[in-house]
Amino acid sequence: MLSSTGDNRTFKHNLLLAVFFAFVAGIINVFGFSELATFTTNLTGHVGELAIAIENQSPNSQLLKIISWIGCFALGSFIASLCTNLFTGTRIKFSYVLPIILEIGFLTSCLYLQRNYKLDEIIDLEILLLFTAMGLQNGIVSMVSGNVVRTTHLTGMVTDFGIGLGEIIMKKKSERKSKIRKIQLTISIIFSFASGAILCAFLIGYAHHQVLLIPILLLLILLFYDYKILEKSLDMIRERLHV
C-alpha cells in the first residue's frame, strides 16, 4: 500500500491507501471539533479566520495561534517530503515508515497529555500536535500516490466527483474506464472519511480522548502489514536472482 511507488503502483494500491487514511482523518476531524473545538484536518476555514482576525484587529495572541496552526500543518507536510526524498533509493522503508511513526507519536502524545494534565492547560499544544500529524499524513499519502490521493479534507474530492461525473456523461465509451476509476476513488475517500467521522461521533461521548486509540492502532496495523508485504516482495526478488 505504501511501499509500492511510481510505475509499481496500481489502482488497488491507491484505493486501499485512500480508504485507510481517509477513515483515520475522519476520526481525527470529529475528535478535534468535539474535544478541542477546532477542526484539525484542513486549513480552509482557518485561513478565513485569519483574514477576519486581521480585519478585526484581533489581539496578537489570536493571530499567532491561527498562524501556528497553518505553520504546523505545513511543517508536517515538509517532514513527510524530507523523509521521502532523504531515504529514496537507499533505505526506502524509512521513507514512509518514519512519517507514520511520527504521526503515531503525535497522536500518542495527545493521550499522554490528557492523562497527566488538565485539558485547559494543554489544549493549544494538542491542537498543534494534531495539525502536524494531519500535515504529515496528507504529505506522505500525496507523495506515495503521486499526488493522486489526499485524505484529510473532502473539498477537492467532491469537486473531482462532480467533474468526473460530467466527463463520464460526455466522453466516448472507450474513454470512460479511467474516468470511472477516478470516480470510484473519490467516492471511496468521501465514504471512508464520513464513516470515520460518524464512528467517532458515536464514540466520543463515551471514550473522549481514548477514541485516539483507534487511529493509533490502525496506523500500527498498517506499518506491520506493509512491512510484511515489502519483505515478501524482496524475498521473491532474491529467489529469482538467486541471491
N, C-alpha and C positions, 0 to 999 in steps of 0.2 A: 504493500500500500504506500509506504513512504520510501522504501529503498529502491523502487523502480523509477528511473528518471529518463528524460529525453525520449529517444525512439523506443525504449523498452516499456514505456507507459502505455497502458491500454485504457479504453473507456471504462472497463470494470474497475481499474485502479482508481481513477478519478471519482467514480461513483461511490465506491466504498469510502474514500477519503472525505468526500462531501458529506455523506450521511453521518459518518462518525463525528467529525469535528463540528458540524452544524448542530448536532444534538448537544454536544458539550457547550457550545456557545449559547444555545437556548436556555440551558440551565443557569449559566453564569449571568445572562441578561436579566432573568427574573430575580435571581438571588440578589444582584446588585441593587435592583429597584426596590425590592421588598425589605431587605435588611439595611441597606446603606442609602436608600433614597436617591440612587444615581444609576443610570444606565451605563454600563462599563464595556459594552462590546462594539460601540460605534461612536463616531465623533460629530456627526452632522448636527444634532441638536445642541451639542456643547459649543460648537463654533458659533451658532446663533446666540447662545447665552453670552458668549464672549463679546459679540458685537453689541448686544443690548447693554451689557455691563459697562462697556466703553462709552456708549451714548449717554447712559445714566450717570456717568462719572462715579461708578461704584468704588468702594474702598479698594486700595491696592491689594489687600489680602484676598478679596474675591477674584480679582483679575489674575493674581498669581496662582490661585487654586485651579482655575479653569485652564490656564496656560500649562500648568504642571500636568493636568490630565492629558492634554494633547501631546505634550512632550513625552510622557511615559508610554503612550501608545506607539509613538514614533520610535522611541528607544527600543521597545520590544521588537518591532519590525527590523530595526537596524541590527540588533543582536542576532536575529534569525538569519539575516543576509550575511553577516560576518561569519557565522558558524558554517553556513552552507558553502561559501566561497573559500574559507580557510582550509576546510578539510576535503574539498572536492579533488578527486584524483589521488589522494593519499589514504586517509582514514575515513572513507565515505560514511561509515556507520555514525561517526560523531557529527556529521553534517546535519543529521536530523535528530539523533538521539539526544544531543546536548540541549537544543532548544526545548524539546519536550520535557526533559528532566528539569530544566529551569521553570517551565510552566507549572509542573507538579510542585516544585519548590515554592513558588509564589502562592499557589492555592493552599498548600500545607501551612505556610506562614500565616495566612488569614485565620486558619483554625487555631494555630498556636496563640496568636494574639488575642483571639476571642476568649480563649480558656484562661488566660493569665492577666488580662486587663479588662477594664470596663469599656464598653463599646464607644461611649462618647470620648474616650481618651485616644482611641486608635482608629476611629472611623476614617479619617483622612488618609492615613497610611494604608489601610485596607483598600480603599478606592484606588490609590496609586498602584498597589500590587496587582489588582485585577486589570487595570488598564494595560500595564506592562505585559501581563500574561496573555491578554487578548491580542495585543500587538504582535507578540511572539507567535501566537497561533496563526493569526492572519498572514504573517510574513512567511512562515515555513510552509503552510499549505499552498500559498500563492506560488512560491518558488518551486516546490516539488511538482506541482501540477502544470507548470509552465504558464502561469497566470490564467489558468482556465477556471480554477475553483477559488472562491472566497467564502468564508463560512461565518464571519462574525456579524454580518448585517444582511438584510434582505432587499434593500432598495434596488441594488443592481440586479439581483436575481429576478425580482418581479418585473423589472424593465426588460431583462433578457427574455423572460417568458412571453411578454406581450409582443416583442419584436419577432421572436421565433415563431409564434403562432401565426402572425401575419405572413411571414416568409413561407411557412408550410402551405398556406392557402394559395399564395401567388406563384410559388415555384413549380417547375415541372416535376412529374412523379419521380423521375430518375435522380433529382436533386434533393428529394425530401428526407432521405435516410439520415444524413448528417444533421439536418435541422431537427428531426425528431429526437435524435440522441441528445442534442443540446437541451431541448425542452425537458427530456427525461431527467437530465442532470439538474436543471433549475428547479423542477418540481420536487425532486428528492431533497434538495437543500432546504426549500421552503417548508416541506412537510416535516423534515427531521428537526429543524430549528424550532418549529411550532410544537413538536412533540416533547422536546426537551423543556421548553418553556412551560407547557401545560403540566408536565410531571413535577417540575419544581414548584409551580403554583399550588399544586395539591399537597406537596410535602413540606413546604416552607413553614407553615403554621405549626407543625409538629416538630420538625427537625431543626429549623433555623440554620445555624452555621454548619450543622452536621450534613446538610444536603451537599456540601462541597466534597464529601467523601465519594459521591457518585462520579463526578468528572475525574477526580484523582484516581479512583480505581479503574475507570475506563482507559485513561492515559497509560497506566501501568500495564494493563492488558495489551494495549496497542504496541507498546515497546517490546513486550515479550513475544507477541505474535509475529511482528515484523522482523525481529531478530532471528527467530526460528526459520522464517521463510528465507531470509537472506543467507543464513548458514546452509540451508538445504540447497539453495541455488549454487553457492560456492562449492559445495561438495560435489555436485553434479558436474560442474566445470572441471574440477580437479580430476575426477574419474575419466572424463573424456580426454583430458590432456595427459592422463597417466602420471599426474604429479604426486 
